[in-house]
Amino acid sequence: MIILRIIGSLLIVTSSSLIGYIYGKKYSDRLNNILHMKNCIRLLETEIIYGANPIPEAFLNIYNKGNKKFSFIFKYIRDYLFQNKNANLLDGFLSVEDVLKEELLFKKEDVEVFLSLGRMLGNSDRSDQEKNFKLIFMEIGNLEEEAREEKEKNEKVYKNLGLLFGVALVIILL
């Protein structure tokens, strides 16, 4: 009987700690995804400003060169534009909005920065696009700082909360 209680207690503490870890990991995942987005947009800047590649080719190059945890977004947009001939570039960016929120754990402001990229691409000359890229990188820097602060604050809280909840539940049940 005592062995069953010990095993049950260990299962409760382990499972609640794991749940806390999973919730806490969302904050570090968001930060990592913002960093991957920044790197992919930096590749896009290189492809457009310095390589003078057309957007579909640039998107394919980003997919091939970038971190697949984020670069698949550019392949989705490229495929969407080829499948929907009447769609403009912003429509392609809007088509991945749900993926950004659900799979990459982006907040509304993160998604908005990415969509602003879709609004500005192809609508101006090279020097204006270079200025727009600088502005987007400044905004991403702010998002990165905010995500880092949230991670430092909330990740430990959720991990500790999961462990403490499990211990409290074991104490109540014993």
N, CA, C and O of each residue as an XYZ file, in Angstrom:
696
protein
N       0.818     -1.195      0.000
C       0.000      0.000      0.000
C       0.866      1.264      0.000
O       0.561      2.233     -0.695
N       1.935      1.244      0.778
C       2.832      2.398      0.845
C       3.546      2.588     -0.491
O       3.755      3.716     -0.937
N       3.916      1.484     -1.122
C       4.594      1.568     -2.419
C       3.676      2.205     -3.458
O       4.132      3.006     -4.275
N       2.390      1.860     -3.438
C       1.436      2.466     -4.371
C       1.310      3.963     -4.127
O       1.217      4.739     -5.078
N       1.305      4.371     -2.874
C       1.228      5.804     -2.558
C       2.473      6.537     -3.057
O       2.376      7.632     -3.612
N       3.623      5.934     -2.859
C       4.864      6.563     -3.312
C       4.877      6.676     -4.835
O       5.225      7.722     -5.382
N       4.497      5.603     -5.511
C       4.453      5.623     -6.980
C       3.430      6.646     -7.468
O       3.712      7.402     -8.398
N       2.261      6.679     -6.862
C       1.235      7.656     -7.228
C       1.708      9.078     -6.993
O       1.471      9.963     -7.816
N       2.377      9.296     -5.870
C       2.897     10.631     -5.560
C       3.944     11.062     -6.580
O       3.943     12.206     -7.036
N       4.828     10.151     -6.930
C       5.842     10.467     -7.934
C       5.214     10.774     -9.291
O       5.657     11.682     -9.994
N       4.189     10.019     -9.654
C       3.495     10.278    -10.923
C       2.834     11.650    -10.924
O       2.891     12.369    -11.922
N       2.210     12.014     -9.816
C       1.541     13.314     -9.722
C       2.558     14.444     -9.822
O       2.359     15.391    -10.583
N       3.640     14.353     -9.063
C       4.659     15.410     -9.081
C       5.321     15.491    -10.458
O       5.550     16.583    -10.977
N       5.624     14.348    -11.039
C       6.263     14.332    -12.357
C       5.348     14.913    -13.430
O       5.783     15.724    -14.248
N       4.093     14.503    -13.426
C       3.176     14.990    -14.467
C       2.894     16.480    -14.312
O       2.841     17.197    -15.311
N       2.715     16.958    -13.100
C       2.458     18.391    -12.927
C       3.703     19.211    -13.262
O       3.594     20.310    -13.805
N       4.883     18.683    -12.943
C       6.121     19.377    -13.322
C       6.262     19.432    -14.836
O       6.690     20.444    -15.391
N       5.903     18.349    -15.495
C       5.973     18.299    -16.950
C       4.999     19.299    -17.583
O       5.336     19.965    -18.562
N       3.813     19.397    -17.026
C       2.837     20.372    -17.528
C       3.376     21.791    -17.352
O       3.260     22.614    -18.260
N       3.960     22.079    -16.198
C       4.560     23.390    -15.966
C       5.699     23.671    -16.931
O       5.851     24.792    -17.417
N       6.492     22.654    -17.205
C       7.599     22.803    -18.145
C       7.072     23.107    -19.548
O       7.614     23.965    -20.245
N       6.025     22.408    -19.956
C       5.454     22.623    -21.293
C       4.908     24.043    -21.431
O       5.138     24.703    -22.445
N       4.189     24.511    -20.418
C       3.671     25.879    -20.469
C       4.802     26.902    -20.460
O       4.727     27.910    -21.162
N       5.837     26.657    -19.682
C       6.969     27.576    -19.627
C       7.771     27.603    -20.914
O       8.330     28.636    -21.280
N       7.830     26.474    -21.599
C       8.610     26.370    -22.830
C       8.021     27.219    -23.956
O       8.734     27.589    -24.889
N       6.749     27.525    -23.877
C       6.124     28.354    -24.915
C       6.803     29.714    -25.020
O       6.890     30.287    -26.106
N       7.280     30.227    -23.896
C       7.931     31.536    -23.907
C       9.292     31.480    -24.597
O       9.642     32.395    -25.342
N      10.051     30.435    -24.363
C      11.343     30.326    -25.049
C      11.142     29.978    -26.526
O      11.938     30.390    -27.370
N      10.090     29.225    -26.843
C       9.801     28.915    -28.246
C       9.449     30.178    -29.022
O       9.883     30.352    -30.161
N       8.663     31.056    -28.408
C       8.301     32.310    -29.075
C       9.554     33.141    -29.350
O       9.719     33.679    -30.445
N      10.428     33.244    -28.362
C      11.665     34.004    -28.553
C      12.502     33.398    -29.675
O      13.007     34.126    -30.531
N      12.651     32.095    -29.681
C      13.431     31.438    -30.738
C      12.811     31.664    -32.111
O      13.528     31.871    -33.089
N      11.485     31.626    -32.190
C      10.816     31.841    -33.477
C      10.982     33.277    -33.960
O      11.100     33.516    -35.162
N      10.992     34.228    -33.037
C      11.238     35.621    -33.427
C      12.659     35.757    -33.974
O      12.882     36.461    -34.959
N      13.612     35.090    -33.340
C      14.992     35.131    -33.831
C      15.111     34.474    -35.206
O      15.840     34.965    -36.068
N      14.397     33.367    -35.413
C      14.401     32.713    -36.732
C      13.762     33.625    -37.780
O      14.235     33.695    -38.915
N      12.681     34.326    -37.400
C      12.041     35.260    -38.326
C      13.022     36.360    -38.713
O      13.123     36.727    -39.884
N      13.738     36.878    -37.733
C      14.713     37.943    -37.989
C      15.775     37.475    -38.981
O      16.128     38.205    -39.908
N      16.277     36.266    -38.788
C      17.302     35.738    -39.695
C      16.759     35.534    -41.106
O      17.448     35.818    -42.085
N      15.530     35.044    -41.212
C      14.929     34.837    -42.537
C      14.673     36.165    -43.239
O      14.864     36.276    -44.450
N      14.245     37.166    -42.490
C      14.015     38.478    -43.104
C      15.348     39.103    -43.511
O      15.420     39.820    -44.509
N      16.395     38.835    -42.747
C      17.726     39.314    -43.132
C      18.153     38.651    -44.456
O      18.736     39.305    -45.321
N      17.861     37.366    -44.604
C      18.140     36.687    -45.875
C      17.323     37.302    -47.009
O      17.824     37.482    -48.119
N      16.060     37.624    -46.719
C      15.200     38.241    -47.733
C      15.759     39.594    -48.158
O      15.763     39.931    -49.341
N      16.227     40.357    -47.187
C      16.831     41.655    -47.500
C      18.022     41.467    -48.438
O      18.170     42.204    -49.413
N      18.848     40.503    -48.151
C      20.012     40.231    -48.998
C      19.578     39.825    -50.400
O      20.145     40.284    -51.392
N      18.570     38.961    -50.475
C      18.091     38.488    -51.780
C      17.516     39.630    -52.617
O      17.743     39.686    -53.826
N      16.779     40.533    -51.988
C      16.088     41.583    -52.741
C      16.989     42.790    -52.993
O      17.095     43.266    -54.123
N      17.637     43.281    -51.938
C      18.424     44.508    -52.071
C      19.729     44.253    -52.822
O      20.068     44.990    -53.748
N      20.451     43.225    -52.431
C      21.776     43.003    -53.002
C      21.769     41.995    -54.146
O      22.561     42.117    -55.080
N      20.885     41.004    -54.084
C      20.828     39.999    -55.139
C      19.909     40.384    -56.278
O      20.021     39.835    -57.374
N      18.995     41.323    -56.038
C      18.017     41.777    -57.030
C      17.220     40.613    -57.610
O      16.886     40.612    -58.795
N      16.920     39.628    -56.776
C      16.136     38.477    -57.215
C      14.649     38.796    -57.159
O      14.211     39.552    -56.291
N      13.868     38.229    -58.074
C      12.411     38.388    -57.975
C      11.898     37.712    -56.697
O      12.534     36.800    -56.168
N      10.763     38.164    -56.221
C      10.246     37.703    -54.931
C      10.030     36.189    -54.886
O      10.434     35.569    -53.903
N       9.413     35.557    -55.896
C       9.242     34.094    -55.799
C      10.574     33.345    -55.677
O      10.689     32.387    -54.912
N      11.557     33.784    -56.424
C      12.871     33.144    -56.339
C      13.520     33.425    -54.980
O      14.151     32.544    -54.397
N      13.363     34.644    -54.485
C      13.915     34.996    -53.173
C      13.275     34.153    -52.076
O      13.962     33.684    -51.168
N      11.954     33.959    -52.159
C      11.264     33.147    -51.148
C      11.754     31.700    -51.169
O      11.925     31.082    -50.118
N      11.977     31.165    -52.365
C      12.482     29.793    -52.467
C      13.896     29.691    -51.893
O      14.225     28.720    -51.213
N      14.727     30.694    -52.169
C      16.085     30.697    -51.622
C      16.071     30.792    -50.098
O      16.882     30.155    -49.427
N      15.157     31.582    -49.557
C      15.047     31.699    -48.097
C      14.616     30.365    -47.506
O      15.130     29.942    -46.471
N      13.681     29.710    -48.162
C      13.245     28.397    -47.683
C      14.417     27.419    -47.662
O      14.571     26.647    -46.715
N      15.227     27.453    -48.690
C      16.351     26.515    -48.785
C      17.492     26.863    -47.829
O      18.132     25.965    -47.282
N      17.753     28.156    -47.621
C      18.890     28.581    -46.803
C      18.544     28.784    -45.332
O      19.389     28.583    -44.459
N      17.315     29.177    -45.059
C      16.941     29.559    -43.700
C      16.645     28.377    -42.804
O      16.603     27.229    -43.247
N      16.441     28.679    -41.542
C      16.070     27.666    -40.557
C      14.647     27.210    -40.855
O      13.730     28.028    -40.925
N      14.467     25.916    -41.030
C      13.167     25.370    -41.444
C      12.072     25.604    -40.408
O      10.889     25.478    -40.724
N      12.447     25.943    -39.177
C      11.429     26.219    -38.168
C      10.643     27.476    -38.513
O       9.525     27.660    -38.031
N      11.218     28.341    -39.344
C      10.477     29.523    -39.784
C      10.438     29.657    -41.301
O       9.455     30.168    -41.837
N      11.458     29.221    -42.000
C      11.540     29.485    -43.439
C      10.434     28.801    -44.240
O      10.170     29.182    -45.380
N       9.783     27.790    -43.650
C       8.673     27.136    -44.356
C       7.544     28.126    -44.638
O       6.758     27.919    -45.562
N       7.460     29.189    -43.855
C       6.441     30.224    -44.060
C       6.599     30.842    -45.454
O       5.610     31.080    -46.147
N       7.823     31.094    -45.853
C       8.058     31.708    -47.160
C       7.698     30.752    -48.296
O       7.257     31.186    -49.360
N       7.884     29.470    -48.071
C       7.460     28.493    -49.085
C       5.934     28.452    -49.165
O       5.376     28.358    -50.259
N       5.253     28.522    -48.015
C       3.788     28.583    -48.017
C       3.307     29.788    -48.819
O       2.402     29.673    -49.645
N       3.918     30.939    -48.571
C       3.499     32.159    -49.273
C       3.750     32.008    -50.771
O       2.889     32.346    -51.582
N       4.906     31.510    -51.131
C       5.246     31.314    -52.545
C       4.253     30.365    -53.212
O       3.755     30.650    -54.301
N       3.967     29.245    -52.564
C       3.017     28.281    -53.126
C       1.626     28.889    -53.251
O       0.928     28.658    -54.238
N       1.223     29.666    -52.250
C      -0.086     30.319    -52.287
C      -0.177     31.261    -53.490
O      -1.194     31.293    -54.184
N       0.871     32.011    -53.727
C       0.860     32.960    -54.842
C       0.825     32.242    -56.193
O       0.205     32.733    -57.136
N       1.479     31.094    -56.294
C       1.438     30.343    -57.552
C       0.086     29.673    -57.765
O      -0.365     29.544    -58.903
N      -0.563     29.248    -56.691
C      -1.872     28.604    -56.809
C      -2.982     29.615    -57.066
O      -3.957     29.297    -57.746
N      -2.850     30.813    -56.539
C      -3.857     31.864    -56.693
C      -3.253     32.990    -57.529
O      -2.670     33.932    -56.992
N      -3.396     32.885    -58.805
C      -2.753     33.828    -59.729
C      -3.230     35.268    -59.535
O      -2.480     36.205    -59.811
N      -4.466     35.458    -59.063
C      -4.991     36.809    -58.890
C      -4.634     37.418    -57.535
O      -4.936     38.585    -57.285
N      -4.006     36.655    -56.673
C      -3.667     37.145    -55.335
C      -2.441     38.050    -55.402
O      -1.533     37.845    -56.207
N      -2.445     39.053    -54.534
C      -1.254     39.892    -54.437
C      -0.375     39.391    -53.292
O      -0.734     38.442    -52.596
N       0.753     40.020    -53.107
C       1.721     39.555    -52.114
C       1.158     39.624    -50.700
O       1.411     38.731    -49.891
N       0.405     40.662    -50.396
C      -0.180     40.783    -49.060
C      -1.148     39.640    -48.779
O      -1.215     39.153    -47.650
N      -1.902     39.205    -49.793
C      -2.796     38.050    -49.613
C      -2.002     36.805    -49.221
O      -2.441     36.016    -48.384
N      -0.844     36.641    -49.825
C       0.016     35.515    -49.469
C       0.473     35.589    -48.024
O       0.508     34.577    -47.324
N       0.822     36.777    -47.582
C       1.235     36.947    -46.186
C       0.058     36.729    -45.241
O       0.218     36.140    -44.172
N      -1.114     37.198    -45.632
C      -2.300     37.006    -44.787
C      -2.690     35.534    -44.696
O      -3.300     35.114    -43.713
N      -2.342     34.750    -45.713
C      -2.709     33.329    -45.706
C      -1.968     32.534    -44.632
O      -2.404     31.442    -44.267
N      -0.862     33.062    -44.124
C      -0.089     32.335    -43.102
C      -0.299     32.909    -41.701
O       0.396     32.519    -40.762
N      -1.235     33.816    -41.558
C      -1.461     34.465    -40.261
C      -1.800     33.451    -39.170
O      -1.271     33.533    -38.061
N      -2.674     32.502    -39.477
C      -3.047     31.495    -38.471
C      -1.880     30.585    -38.116
O      -1.732     30.185    -36.961
N      -1.057     30.258    -39.094
C       0.115     29.414    -38.835
C       1.064     30.125    -37.876
O       1.624     29.507    -36.971
N       1.239     31.428    -38.083
C       2.124     32.194    -37.209
C       1.626     32.183    -35.768
O       2.411     32.051    -34.829
N       0.319     32.323    -35.607
C      -0.240     32.374    -34.252
C      -0.245     31.006    -33.583
O       0.116     30.887    -32.412
N      -0.648     29.980    -34.313
C      -0.858     28.668    -33.697
C       0.422     27.832    -33.617
O       0.733     27.277    -32.563
N       1.147     27.742    -34.700
C       2.331     26.875    -34.710
C       3.570     27.561    -34.151
O       4.385     26.927    -33.482
N       3.713     28.851    -34.424
C       4.920     29.557    -34.005
C       4.710     30.381    -32.736
O       5.633     31.048    -32.269
N       3.502     30.337    -32.178
C       3.178     30.988    -30.902
C       3.385     32.502    -30.933
O       3.724     33.108    -29.917
N       3.180     33.105    -32.100
C       3.339     34.547    -32.218
C       2.141     35.260    -31.613
O       1.009     34.781    -31.682
N       2.412     36.402    -31.024
C       1.347     37.274    -30.537
C       0.887     38.161    -31.690
O       1.469     38.159    -32.774
N      -0.167     38.912    -31.423
C      -0.739     39.765    -32.467
C       0.292     40.762    -33.000
O       0.372     40.987    -34.208
N       1.080     41.360    -32.101
C       2.068     42.348    -32.553
C       3.199     41.701    -33.359
O       3.759     42.337    -34.252
N       3.537     40.452    -33.054
C       4.548     39.731    -33.837
C       4.041     39.507    -35.263
O       4.759     39.720    -36.240
N       2.795     39.075    -35.347
C       2.180     38.822    -36.655
C       2.093     40.122    -37.447
O       2.331     40.135    -38.655
N       1.755     41.202    -36.774
C       1.603     42.493    -37.451
C       2.923     42.963    -38.062
O       2.935     43.520    -39.160
N       4.020     42.743    -37.365
C       5.331     43.113    -37.918
C       5.615     42.294    -39.173
O       6.111     42.826    -40.166
N       5.301     41.006    -39.129
C       5.524     40.160    -40.302
C       4.615     40.580    -41.457
O       5.045     40.593    -42.611
N       3.371     40.923    -41.154
C       2.452     41.360    -42.208
C       2.887     42.698    -42.800
O       2.657     42.952    -43.982
N       3.509     43.553    -41.997
C       3.992     44.830    -42.525
C       5.069     44.601    -43.587
O       5.229     45.407    -44.503
N       5.798     43.506    -43.457
C       6.764     43.133    -44.489
C       6.032     42.859    -45.804
O       6.486     43.281    -46.868
N       4.911     42.161    -45.732
C       4.125     41.868    -46.926
C       3.522     43.109    -47.556
O       3.330     43.169    -48.770
N       3.225     44.097    -46.727
C       2.655     45.344    -47.256
C       3.691     46.169    -48.016
O       3.355     46.860    -48.978
N       4.940     46.096    -47.587
C       5.940     46.982    -48.178
C       6.711     46.354    -49.331
O       7.248     47.076    -50.170
N       6.778     45.037    -49.393
C       7.579     44.396    -50.440
C       7.009     44.674    -51.828
O       5.810     44.526    -52.063
N       7.868     45.070    -52.720
C       7.478     45.270    -54.106
C       6.721     46.556    -54.376
O       6.310     46.791    -55.512
N       6.522     47.395    -53.368
C       5.748     48.621    -53.563
C       6.609     49.868    -53.668
O       6.085     50.979    -53.751
N       7.912     49.696    -53.666
C       8.786     50.862    -53.731
C      10.107     50.470    -54.380
O      10.341     49.307    -54.711
N      10.963     51.472    -54.553
C      12.262     51.175    -55.146
C      13.208     50.592    -54.097
O      12.853     50.443    -52.928
N      14.394     50.274    -54.538
C      15.343     49.580    -53.675
C      15.724     50.380    -52.434
O      15.799     49.816    -51.342
N      15.962     51.666    -52.576
C      16.386     52.466    -51.412
C      15.265     52.566    -50.382
O      15.524     52.514    -49.179
N      14.021     52.711    -50.844
C      12.895     52.740    -49.897
C      12.713     51.389    -49.216
O      12.407     51.323    -48.025
N      12.900     50.323    -49.968
C      12.782     48.998    -49.358
C      13.877     48.778    -48.326
O      13.649     48.138    -47.299
N      15.062     49.305    -48.597
C      16.153     49.187    -47.630
C      15.793     49.910    -46.331
O      16.074     49.410    -45.242
N      15.177     51.078    -46.448
C      14.725     51.817    -45.255
C      13.634     51.040    -44.524
O      13.618     50.981    -43.295
N      12.727     50.446    -45.291
C      11.657     49.656    -44.675
C      12.210     48.433    -43.943
O      11.722     48.075    -42.871
N      13.216     47.801    -44.517
C      13.840     46.663    -43.836
C      14.464     47.107    -42.516
O      14.354     46.407    -41.509
N      15.116     48.264    -42.519
C      15.713     48.767    -41.275
C      14.641     49.003    -40.223
O      14.836     48.685    -39.050
N      13.514     49.558    -40.638
C      12.409     49.793    -39.718
C      11.867     48.475    -39.170
O      11.595     48.361    -37.975
N      11.715     47.501    -40.026
C      11.221     46.187    -39.585
C      12.202     45.550    -38.611
O      11.786     44.935    -37.629
N      13.500     45.690    -38.873
C      14.485     45.118    -37.948
C      14.449     45.816    -36.590
O      14.675     45.182    -35.560
N      14.167     47.109    -36.585
C      14.018     47.810    -35.300
C      12.808     47.272    -34.544
O      12.877     47.044    -33.336
N      11.706     47.071    -35.252
C      10.503     46.537    -34.617
C      10.740     45.113    -34.113
O      10.287     44.757    -33.025
N      11.439     44.308    -34.891
C      11.748     42.943    -34.457
C      12.654     42.976    -33.233
O      12.513     42.146    -32.336
N      13.579     43.925    -33.190
C      14.433     44.073    -32.010
C      13.618     44.351    -30.763
O      13.900     43.807    -29.695
N      12.600     45.204    -30.896
C      11.711     45.483    -29.759
C      10.934     44.236    -29.350
O      10.793     43.946    -28.162
N      10.432     43.502    -30.339
C       9.708     42.258    -30.043
C      10.620     41.238    -29.371
O      10.214     40.530    -28.450
N      11.840     41.178    -29.843
C      12.817     40.243    -29.278
C      13.096     40.577    -27.810
O      13.158     39.688    -26.961
N      13.261     41.854    -27.530
C      13.508     42.284    -26.148
C      12.313     41.962    -25.255
O      12.478     41.474    -24.137
N      11.110     42.239    -25.756
C       9.893     41.940    -24.988
C       9.754     40.438    -24.740
O       9.415     40.011    -23.637
N      10.018     39.644    -25.775
C       9.911     38.187    -25.637
C      10.954     37.654    -24.660
O      10.683     36.720    -23.906
N      12.131     38.239    -24.674
C      13.185     37.812    -23.745
C      12.783     38.122    -22.299
O      12.993     37.305    -21.402
N      12.206     39.305    -22.084
C      11.752     39.672    -20.734
C      10.631     38.750    -20.266
O      10.634     38.298    -19.121
N       9.674     38.473    -21.146
C       8.580     37.561    -20.793
C       9.106     36.170    -20.479
O       8.634     35.514    -19.551
N      10.072     35.730    -21.248
C      10.649     34.405    -21.017
C      11.304     34.342    -19.641
O      11.072     33.405    -18.877
N      12.121     35.341    -19.333
C      12.816     35.349    -18.045
C      11.830     35.393    -16.883
O      12.047     34.769    -15.844
N      10.762     36.126    -17.070
C       9.787     36.295    -15.993
C       8.871     35.083    -15.848
O       8.669     34.586    -14.740
N       8.326     34.614    -16.942
C       7.249     33.624    -16.875
C       7.694     32.171    -16.961
O       7.023     31.290    -16.423
N       8.803     31.907    -17.621
C       9.217     30.514    -17.798
C       9.491     29.852    -16.443
O       9.027     28.739    -16.192
N      10.229     30.522    -15.588
C      10.526     29.963    -14.263
C       9.261     29.838    -13.424
O       9.095     28.878    -12.671
N       8.372     30.819    -13.563
C       7.130     30.795    -12.784
C       6.326     29.543    -13.109
O       5.872     28.847    -12.201
N       6.147     29.249    -14.389
C       5.348     28.082    -14.773
C       6.018     26.772    -14.362
O       5.346     25.839    -13.923
N       7.327     26.705    -14.505
C       8.030     25.481    -14.104
C       7.892     25.248    -12.603
O       7.586     24.140    -12.164
N       8.120     26.302    -11.821
C       8.000     26.164    -10.366
C       6.562     25.921     -9.943
O       6.305     25.151     -9.017
N       5.629     26.571    -10.614
C       4.216     26.396    -10.286
C       3.778     24.958    -10.532
O       3.023     24.395     -9.738
N       4.239     24.369    -11.610
C       3.906     22.972    -11.888
C       4.421     22.044    -10.803
O       3.699     21.163    -10.336
N       5.662     22.241    -10.406
C       6.250     21.411     -9.353
C       5.524     21.615     -8.026
O       5.179     20.648     -7.347
N       5.297     22.868     -7.660
C       4.641     23.151     -6.379
C       3.202     22.654     -6.348
O       2.725     22.192     -5.311
N       2.512     22.744     -7.474
C       1.148     22.235     -7.530
C       1.139     20.726     -7.311
O       0.285     20.203     -6.595
N       2.084     20.035     -7.925
C       2.175     18.583     -7.741
C       2.473     18.210     -6.305
O       1.868     17.282     -5.767
N       3.399     18.919     -5.675
C       3.734     18.647     -4.273
C       2.531     18.935     -3.379
O       2.231     18.161     -2.470
N       1.842     20.048     -3.635
C       0.661     20.390     -2.832
C      -0.427     19.333     -2.992
O      -1.078     18.961     -2.016
N      -0.626     18.858     -4.194
C      -1.637     17.826     -4.435
C      -1.284     16.528     -3.711
O      -2.162     15.859     -3.167
N      -0.018     16.179     -3.706
C       0.422     14.978     -2.988
C       0.189     15.142     -1.491
O      -0.271     14.213     -0.828
N       0.502     16.310     -0.960
C       0.292     16.556      0.477
C      -1.184     16.453      0.827
O      -1.543     15.880      1.856
N      -2.035     17.003     -0.020
C      -3.478     16.947      0.239
C      -3.975     15.504      0.187
O      -4.793     15.096      1.012
N      -3.485     14.738     -0.776
C      -3.954     13.358     -0.930
C      -3.410     12.422      0.153
O      -4.046     11.419      0.474
N      -2.274     12.730      0.701
C      -1.717     11.871      1.755
C      -2.340     12.279      3.061
O      -2.029     11.698      4.101
